[in-house]
Amino acid sequence: MNNFLNAKELKEQGSIVDLLTRLGFQPVKKTAKEHVYRSMLRDSDTKPSFSVNDELGVWYDHGTGKGGNIIDFGLAYWKQLSFHEVIEKIQEVCTISAGIEKRVRTRKPVKIPHYVIEDIKDIGTHPAITNYLKNRGVFAVAGSGLYEVYYYVKDLEGRQKCFFAAGWENESGGWEVRNKYFKGCLGTKAISFVPGHEKQLCVFEGYINYLSWKCENPEAGQSILVLNSLALLKAGIAKAKEFSSIDVYFDRDAPGHTATKEFIKSLPYATDRSESYLSYNDYNDKLRAELQGKSVNDIVETKQKTALRI
């Protein structure tokens, strides 16, 4: 019998705070909704900047601008492991078993709160969202499928808090939302697809990286596939099979390299195009550095100076 959960089940049942505790990490401070840690993903974090909202099941590292669910954390923490090995590792550390899921599930708190999307507006209405996109260097092309999403969340006690973010819709009707402080999904997680050429496809991990590519290729007509999470790699591969020409633009880190290898193993005619941002982690890192007139060495030096000041 296979006692390992699939990715969806693990995200529903796994607790990021529990995982961190079992790995030996304790929060520096706690509020009703947030646990804040010194980042275990970076060596230079002397000022706590790693936040976890266990009710929502998400984390965010303010030092790198990256975040996600429990699986995304595992991929970032155990960089040497493949996606499937990370799934197994999280279950082993947290002692979660598919065989006992039905017995313990009813005793677990509901992690996903009630949220209501109040309004969807065109980009350019809210100054904070505009500034976020300008800082990422993609505001000029943000009208390509990006919107302002206004929503509120109710916790288990019925308390309501309002939020706003840049967002785009995925194929399940959920909304991927991003702002300076939060990265998450309202609704069911799924890939996003932008139709274009019927045989040519470009594949990205995230929508911001797609928009970064679009800044440099404004006239390109390929169809676009955005995974929204490496946990959706299989779904992305299944969708990409409809195309005969595929360019892959994943991050140049360990999880990204692993995902690229798995993608090309499944579709050998696909081409790794990550050399387009050689020496950078992803397309957006390259775009921002170029807009600021900085080299890779400049960015590294700035990060080192910031760490020393902290």
Phi, psi and omega in degrees: 000137179274114183266011181262137179282161170275176186298318181297315180296321181294320179295326181287325187260331186286144176248124180295319179298317178297317179300314181296321178298316180292336176275356176098014181255131179243144180292145176283325175212156181224143170239187181298330186240346190229139171248130183243129184237162161286133188298127176272001179263352180225145181278341190261011185275093177268341177251122185308123183216014180249112186251143178230127169252098186286339177293321177274343181075035182226159175227160178210128178259108184292338180286329180253345182075020181241156180193193180152206181264190185295328180287320176300322177295315180301320179295325179283328184277315178257073187296335184279350184265153175282171180303311183292326176293325178294318177305313181293321182296316180299316180296321180294316181294318183271358181053046175265131181233139177297332182290337182248007185304316184292333182282328185259344187298322183291341180268353181274143177292154176289121186273330184264113183285173177281125178236151178226125175277117183273325185200149173236122182236160174293152178298141177114359182273314185260124184298326181292321177291318178300314180296321178300313182290325176294321177295329176277351176082013188240010184299324183298333182245011186293345178290352180278074175089359181260141182223169171266124183249123179248125184210163173229156182239136174250129178277186185293341178267003179085005178286140186247137176223134184266146181221163172214152183195163167284142183207160176218153185273144174256179188287349176262006181085002175279165180243121172279125184239142181218137165214191185298332188243354188215143175224120182194191182221132174261111183102201183281131178290137179196170176286162174242145184226132176245109184293144177204233179300137187286346181239345184252132186224140169245136184241131181231155173288315185228160184291325180296324176292324175299314179295326177296317176298320182295329177300324181270345182228061187296336183262001183296143184244010181296154168290153184237133175239123178245122183293323186071344174188141177295344176295343181258022182301316181297320178295323178295318179298317180299319179290321184292340180298344180284352187243149183260346178230119187227127173249131185249128183235066180269167181299150180266049173239181185301311178299322179294318178297317180298316180296322179297316179298317180295321180296311182289331175296321179283325181231082188301340180276355176289152184239131175284116182253017184292350175294347178297335178233045179306136181080356175247160180287321181207179185296324182289325175302316179296313182299313182295321179297319181291321179294328179270358180068032182250149173267172176302318180297323177299317182295315179299316181296319179298318179296320180295318179295320178298317180297322180292321180294321179294000000 
